[in-house]
Structures are given as structure tokens and as C-alpha cells.
Amino acid sequence: MTGIDFVSGPAVRQTLDWSACVEALAIVYGPGAEDSALPPRAVASTPAGNWMRVLPALPGVGDHFGLKVMGGRRGSSPTAQYLIVLFDKASGAIVAFVDAHSITGVRTAATSALAALHLASRGPLRLGVLGSGLEARMHTRALVSVLDIAEVTVFSTTEARRHAFAEELSAELGVPVRAAPTNTEAVREAELVVAAARSHDEQPIVSAADLKHCRTLVSIGSTVPSQREIDADLIDRADLIVCDVPGEATAEAGDFLAAAAAGIDFTSKVHSLSDLVTGRIGGAADFALFKSVGSGLQDIAIASLALSRARAAGLTTPLPVAFEGI
């Protein structure tokens, strides 16, 4: 039986590429995907500021199942660390521990790219990005890698950060990236928009009036009831809403809770990413919304790919440990 390997953050970053990640996700969301293999996440926190989330998944395809556990401390000096545990399907044994910090950013952006491949118009496309942090950067890289993106416009509330984003990614990707002075200007002309920045006061950062040409909106910055990112009018306007975890997105994301409180009935428009990938629903829409809250299925798919590639490249660290079991 294969021993236990550790896959470090640098090994993850060296071995993964966007095309392979999107393909791995297309497989786990394709035929064979089962809702029962994706249990609800577990979330815990204390008044002292400690927190933990656990995301389990047993994909219907592939070699591994497992879970991601993340935890840390909130406060003036917040901390967070992420670990994925992979089990081998054939033997049922633990086979790897994967540093999941880089996995988290990659899997979210690659999932959005998979959805955009099915939802977005054919290029060349103008991409509007709201946010300049890790998720905004990863989404820009992923979307440019799989779609025909002609130009990118970015806005974030810190002027220096949005200009740094534009300079860095323009040089890296070979695509013109421009910093916009307002969120409205960043998205006004874009056919594809990514909202990847929570507002400071939990007010929406984009509304239907801001979008003149947008056909596809990706929203990833609001995942719990207290967070809002997109206005309720966008949920009302969308004629197709695709979610990676529909039950969690519509019941737990502040965007959907606000829309429901406003009397907007969106239930008939909501479909799963698996429905989209397998063709059970079509991707054609005047205005489509993809809402992602993240799932263990994405983590396991990308971690399994990283493990396979890291082993092939000799980048894993064998651990001198063994677990007792039956």
C-alpha cells in the first residue's frame, strides 16, 4: 500500500495549470456526480475569535475522497491555515496531506472558469473585475487562460492596489488591464463581470443599473448571511442562475437572503453546476449569474490532481508515520 505523502504549497503551485484544473472539475461535475457525495459543510466558532470549517466530499469519479479543514483566529492579527486530507478509494487508507492555501484560490477560480466556458458569449470579451485581492487575481488568470479576453478593467477601493493589479497582470498575461476610478466604470462596458470583493459595509458593490453589456456575472465574495456583494435587482434580472452548491448558496449567501426578503422569487431559475456541465440545462441566457460558495468537491478534485502531478515530478515529501485502523 502506498504510504502517506505531504504536498507543500510550493509543490501545488509548481504542478497545477488552469486547463488541467478546469478539466478535472469538469469531470467531477460531469456524469457520475452525486448530491449524496457532498455532505453539508460544518462551521464552528467561539466568542474568543477561533473558527473552523470542514468541507467533506466523496466524488463519484476519480481516485480519492477526503475533506478540507480550515481554521484560525479572527481579530487584530487574524490567522488562517488550510489542510486537505486525501483517502484512496480502492484501499480506504489515508494517502496524502495537502497544504490547501493555494488549492483554495485555484479551485474557486477554476470552478468559475468552468461555469464561464458554458455561460459566457464567445470572445473577444471585455472582462470587468471588482476586487484586487487573491481571488480577483486568480479569477483573472483563470478566465484569460480559458476564454478569449481582449481587455480587463479592474476596480478596488484602494487606488494603489488596483493600479498595482493592472500593472502586474497586464505584464503577466499579455492582455491590456486598466484600473478604473469607480466600480461602475469597471463593469459598464464588460460582457463578463467578476465580483470578488466584499464591500466594507456589506452593501452591494454592483447593481443592474451598472451593467450595460454584461451577459455573465460571476459572484464569489458573499458566502454567509452577513455578507452581500450583488444587489437583489441582479438576481431578479437573471434568467439563469447557476450555483456550485445551490442549497447553501440560496439559503446562506446574504445576496439571496436579501432578494428573498424583497419578495423576489428566484427558485425556478436556480440550477446546479452539474446540470450545466452535463447539458441537463442549456447555457444560453440573456443574463446569467454564476454564484459560488465553494465546496469540498472542488478541493478534492484539485488536490487529487496536485498529488498525482507532484508524485510524478518527485515533489512530494513521504511522511514517516502510519495510522492504525481495521
Secondary structure by P-SEA (a helix, b strand, c coil): cccbbbbcaaaaaacccaaaaaaaaaaaaccccccccccbbbbbbccccccbbbbbbbccccccccbbbbbbbbccbbbbbbbbbbbbccccccccccccaaaaaaaaaaaaaaaaaaccccccbbbbbccccaaaaaaaaaaaacccccbbbbbcccaaaaaaaaaaaaaacccbbbbbcccccccccccbbbbccccccccccccccccccccbbbbccccccccccccaaaaaaccbbbbccaaaaaaccaaaaaaaaaccccccccccaaaaaaccccccccbbbbbbcccaaaaaaaaaaaaaaaaaaccbbbbccccccc
